[in-house]
């Protein structure tokens, strides 16, 4: 299984979108400062996870979340979470 995950920092100011085959290890990597691009905004928690059978499908969905339309969807997830 492969996953697309969206993380949000505790201050609800920064998100990070990625794909992995091991969610718990990847979250630990982010929170331990092992991911350079997210290091300065830790700690993170999981906002959203999607499951895919192939890495290709997961990467395609990850790319979607990095588009303008995908960022709008993430904003909606944050709004729903905080409501």
C-alpha positions in Angstrom: 0.0 0.0 0.0 1.0 3.6 -0.7 -0.3 6.6 1.0 -0.7 10.3 0.3 -0.6 12.3 3.5 -1.2 15.9 4.4 0.3 17.2 7.6 -0.5 20.4 9.4 1.7 22.0 12.1 0.3 22.6 15.6 -0.1 26.3 14.9 -2.4 25.5 11.9 -0.2 27.7 9.7 1.8 25.3 7.5 0.9 22.1 5.7 3.1 19.5 4.0 1.9 17.0 1.4 3.8 13.9 0.5 3.6 10.2 -0.3 5.0 7.2 1.5 4.5 3.5 2.2 5.0 4.0 6.0 2.9 6.8 7.5 4.1 6.5 11.1 7.8 6.5 10.1 7.3 9.5 7.8 5.5 11.5 10.5 8.3 10.7 12.9 10.8 11.9 10.3 9.0 15.2 10.0 8.7 15.7 13.7 12.3 14.7 14.4 13.6 17.4 11.9 14.8 14.9 9.3 12.9 16.5 6.5 14.6 19.8 5.6 11.6 21.5 4.0 9.3 21.0 7.0 11.9 21.2 9.8 11.3 24.8 10.8 7.5 24.4 11.4 7.3 21.2 13.4 5.6 19.5 15.2 3.1 18.2 12.7 0.1 16.0 13.0 -1.8 14.2 10.3 -4.6 16.1 8.7 -5.6 13.7 5.9 -4.5 10.3 4.5 -5.5 8.6 1.2 -4.6 5.0 0.3 -3.5 3.7 -3.1 -2.5 0.4 -4.6 0.4 1.7 -6.6 3.1 4.3 -6.1 2.2 5.9 -9.4 -1.4 6.5 -8.3 -0.1 8.0 -5.0 2.3 10.3 -6.8 -0.4 11.5 -9.1 -2.6 12.4 -6.2 0.3 14.1 -4.4 0.8 16.2 -7.5 -2.9 17.2 -7.6 -2.7 18.5 -4.0 0.2 20.7 -5.1 -1.9 22.5 -7.7 -4.1 25.5 -7.1 -7.2 23.3 -7.0 -5.6 20.8 -4.7 -4.5 23.6 -2.3 -8.1 24.8 -2.2 -9.1 21.3 -1.2 -6.6 21.3 1.6 -7.9 24.6 2.8 -11.4 23.1 2.9 -10.1 20.2 5.0 -8.5 22.6 7.4 -11.7 24.6 7.6 -13.8 21.5 8.2 -11.3 20.3 10.9 -11.5 23.6 12.8 -15.3 24.0 12.6 
